[in-house]
Amino acid sequence: MDDHHIARNTVRELLTAHAIRICGEAADGQQALDQVRALNPELVLLDINMPVMNGIQAAFEIRRIAPGTKILFFTVQEYTPEAEAAVRLLGADGFICKSAAGTQLIPALKRLLKTD
């Protein structure tokens, strides 16, 4: 879930290259909720800064409607004490800064999805 098409394409290519299946995409928080309802994904990769409904609000709703779905924030924001508090409060499963995508994203996804 990311409001930038290029970011979604880049992540899709990276995940596909590592044999991680993608069941849907969304450009804003409301679309993210609609996709979660329709697809019941195992994990949601969620940007924080999105239109219509931001990632924090979307994570809260996702946790409410699909408590078993894992949430990994993937955002340009740096991991600050405030971000850590939001992750804990929402029961999110992790936080990856986009600048660290090349080294941290795939290992984090494999850990959460329990794949090798």
N, C-alpha and C positions, 0 to 999 in steps of 0.2 A: 504494500500500500504506500504509494508515493504520488504526490501531485505532479511530479515532473516525468513526462513520458520517457525522456532519455535515461533517467535514473532507473525507471522500471525496466527498460530494455536492457540496460547494462547488467542489472541484477539478474534478470531472466537468463541472459547468456551465461553469466557466471554459474548460476545454479544448475542450468542445463548441462554445462560442461562437467559438473561434478555429480551428475545423475541424481539431482534432487528435483523431484517432480513438483510442478507448480499447478495448482488447481484453479487459480483465479487471480485477478488483479483489480485494484481500485485506485482512483485518483483523489479521493477524499474520504473523510471519516464515515460519512453516511453510506457511501458505496461499500466501504469496508464492512460495515455492519450488515448490509444487504448480502454481501458475498459470504460472510460467516454464517448467516441464517440459511442461505441456499446450499452451501458447499460443506459445512461442518468440517473445516480444515483441522489438521493436527496442530499446525503452527501458523501464526500470523506474524509477518515481518512488517512492522508498523513505523512509519515516519511520525515524528511529533508535530512538525509544522505542516498542516494541511488545511485546505479551505473547507467550508461548510461545517465540519466538526474536526477539531484537532485530534492528534493521536492520543493524548491523555484522556480526553473525553471518550474517544472510540474504545480505548483499552478498558475503561471502566464499564462501558456497555457490553463489550465482548466478554469480559469476565462475568457479567451478570447473565447473559444469554447463552454462553458456551463456556462454563467453568472449566472444562477439560482441555480447552484449546490453549496451547502455549503461546505466549506473547513475547516477541523479541523486538525491542525498540531498535530502529536503525535510522540514525538521524545525524545531521550536521552538528548538532549541539554537542559540546564537550561533556564528558561525564563529571558532573559537579556534585557536591553534597545534596543540592536540591533535586537533581535528576535521580540520584540514588534513593532519596526519600520517596520520590514519585514511583519509582520502580517497585520499591518495597510495599508502599501503600496500595498500589494497584495489583500486587501479586504477580507482576510481570516476571518473566523468566530470564531476562537479561537485557543488556544495553550495549550496542555496538555503534561507535562513531563511524560515520561514512568514510572518514579519512583512514580508518583502519580496516576497511573492507577486505583489502587484499590479503591481510594476514589473519584476521580474527573472525570474519563472517562464516566461512565454511566450517572451521572447527566448532564454532558455537552452534551452528545449525546441526551438525552431525552429533554433537553431544546431546542437544535437546531432542533430536529425532531418534537417537540411539542407533545410528548407522555407523559403519566403518569407513 
